[in-house]
Amino acid sequence: MITIAINDLLKKNALRRAIREKCLDCCCGQEHEVRMCPVKKCSLWPYRLNVRTYQNPEDNSIITATE
């Protein structure tokens, strides 16, 4: 049971790392540019900060969802 939970956690972390690395690659390694990424149509945009984020349509503010 514990082994399954650890494996799930490792897979989740690997996926987050891969997304982060892709975003850094797209932004020429600049972490600030990843945070300020204007490409909101990118399928990875909500996950670029290692948490799912949404854009509030009313005022274009960023909303962070907790898991």
SVG drawing of the C-alpha trace seen along z (x, -y; Angstrom):
<svg xmlns="http://www.w3.org/2000/svg" viewBox="-16 -43 34 45">
<polyline fill="none" stroke="black" stroke-width="0.4" points="0.0,0.0 2.8,-2.5 4.8,-1.5 1.8,-2.4 1.5,-5.8 5.2,-6.4 5.2,-5.4 2.2,-7.7 4.0,-10.6 7.2,-9.9 5.2,-9.9 3.4,-13.1 6.7,-14.8 8.4,-13.6 5.5,-15.0 5.7,-18.4 9.5,-18.5 9.0,-17.7 6.4,-20.5 8.7,-22.9 11.7,-22.0 9.6,-22.5 8.5,-25.9 12.0,-26.9 13.2,-25.7 10.5,-27.7 11.4,-30.8 15.2,-30.4 15.9,-29.3 14.4,-32.5 12.3,-31.6 10.8,-35.1 9.6,-34.7 7.9,-31.4 5.9,-33.3 5.0,-36.0 4.3,-33.7 1.8,-35.4 1.0,-32.2 -2.2,-31.4 -3.4,-29.1 -0.5,-26.7 -1.8,-23.4 1.0,-23.6 0.2,-27.2 -2.0,-26.3 0.7,-24.0 3.8,-26.2 4.2,-27.1 3.9,-23.5 0.3,-24.1 -2.8,-24.4 -3.6,-28.1 -6.5,-29.7 -7.2,-33.1 -10.1,-34.9 -12.2,-36.0 -13.6,-39.0 -10.4,-40.9 -7.7,-38.7 -6.2,-38.0 -4.5,-34.6 -6.3,-32.1 -4.3,-29.2 -6.1,-26.0 -5.1,-23.8 -5.0,-20.1"/>
</svg>
